[in-house]
């Protein structure tokens, strides 16, 4: 091969390398500029003034966590129990955590148990059912602070 051909090949290879480098740089610039256009997060105050629909929705207040089970109606009215990390068995049986002196309660009537930061109530196949608010339980349901639980004539609620 002559020196002229070898120099032309080297120059062609060098040009190809520069084209590759420039195409990589253009792709990177394009990706970065797309990221700026489609950015996420809170709109600026100026954008909100121009378009009020962009205003962020208000953040809901954090839910209060329950620390006490209070019995508000029934034979044990006025009684309260501090909630711990362990489940609470409700019923007439002596091994229950809260022994209900209620003729309409079963021996092992319901179970109140924590899961994460929430408390759930489930009926354990009782004869007369367990009610959360006005609805009878068919499966375990989350209990919010202040929501009533009714077993027979006994009404209780979770309090902060």
Residue pairs with C-beta under 8 A, 6 or more apart in sequence:
42 56
43 51
43 54
43 55
43 56
47 54
48 54
48 55
63 144
63 145
64 145
64 160
65 117
65 145
65 160
66 83
66 119
66 143
66 145
66 158
66 159
66 160
67 82
67 83
67 159
67 160
68 80
68 81
68 82
68 83
68 158
68 159
68 160
69 80
69 81
69 83
69 88
69 98
69 112
69 156
69 157
69 158
69 159
70 79
70 80
70 156
70 157
70 158
70 159
71 77
71 78
71 79
71 80
71 98
71 154
71 155
71 156
72 148
72 155
72 156
72 157
73 153
73 154
73 155
74 100
74 102
74 152
74 153
74 154
74 155
75 100
75 101
75 102
75 153
75 154
76 98
76 100
76 101
76 154
80 159
81 88
81 97
81 98
83 114
83 119
83 158
85 114
87 97
87 111
87 112
87 113
87 114
88 97
88 98
88 111
88 112
88 113
89 95
89 96
89 97
89 98
89 108
89 110
89 111
90 96
90 97
90 98
90 100
90 105
90 109
90 110
90 111
90 112
90 151
91 98
91 99
91 100
91 105
91 106
91 107
91 108
91 109
91 110
91 124
91 126
92 99
92 100
92 101
92 102
92 105
92 106
92 107
92 109
93 99
93 107
93 108
96 107
96 108
96 109
100 109
100 151
100 152
100 154
102 151
102 152
102 153
102 154
103 152
104 128
104 151
104 152
104 153
105 126
105 128
105 151
105 152
105 154
106 124
106 125
106 126
106 127
106 128
108 124
108 126
109 123
109 124
109 126
109 130
109 151
110 121
110 122
110 123
110 124
110 126
110 130
110 137
110 149
110 151
111 121
111 122
111 124
112 119
112 120
112 121
112 143
112 149
113 119
113 120
113 122
113 140
114 120
118 142
118 143
119 142
119 143
119 158
120 140
120 141
120 142
120 143
121 130
121 132
121 137
121 140
121 141
121 143
121 149
122 130
122 137
122 139
122 140
122 141
123 129
123 130
123 136
123 137
123 138
126 151
128 151
128 152
129 136
129 137
130 136
130 137
130 149
130 150
130 151
131 137
131 148
131 149
131 150
131 151
132 141
132 143
132 147
132 148
132 149
133 147
133 148
143 149
143 158
144 158
145 157
145 158
145 159
145 160
146 157
146 158
146 159
147 157
147 158
148 155
148 156
148 157
149 155
149 156
149 157
150 156
